[in-house]
Amino acid sequence: MDAEIWLSSPLSEMQFNVARLLKGPSGTSRSYAVDTRLPPDGDTRADHVWGSVRLMSTDAGIWVNGSLKATVACTCSRCLEPFSAVVKVVLNETYYPTIDVHTGTSVAPPEDAEPDCAIDDHHQLDITEAVRQGIVVTLPMKPLCRSDCAGLCQKCGANLNFTPCTCPRGSVDPRWGPLLKLAP
């Protein structure tokens, strides 16, 4: 049974009450549109997260499959200017209940389950941390404001994207002199 219903989450747009899915037969699904901000946490600041998430009941819990995009605040690794980048986040996680929805008794998750992939005591599934981790993994190690970023002058610190500097180009730190002798 596959119900393709597009809903907006009544809780936070990153939290879903999955009691009905847990009570239903395996394979029952719900689809949700996401359009929200990610709560600030550490170095990751997503100003806008949007896309779709599909929740499907399985024998073990709830499988989450999502395709989201996020506008993330970054700092250029060459010129140190702030800029926004759009990254794509793909979710493919299984969340496990901590309480049996039929009996109300505690349920132990599988040993290999991630701690962030637990459905809470009130049958709330929260994808916030999965989205945050997806953003962190997707961001480049050294983000650039643009591919041809000129960076900063190594001597005076001027942003070479905006102003040319008058520093002499040929001068080399004398400590590097012995290495220059090795160059052909």
Secondary structure, 3 states (H helix, E strand, C coil): CCCCCEECCCCCCCEEECHHHHHCCCCCEEEEEEEECCCCECCECEEEEEEEEEEEECCCCEEEEEEEEEEEEEECCCCCCEEEEEEEEEEEEEEEECECCCCCCECCCCCCCCCCCEECCCCEEECHHHHHHHHHHHCCCCCCCCCCCCCECCCCCCECCCCCCCCCCCCCCHHHHHHHCCCC
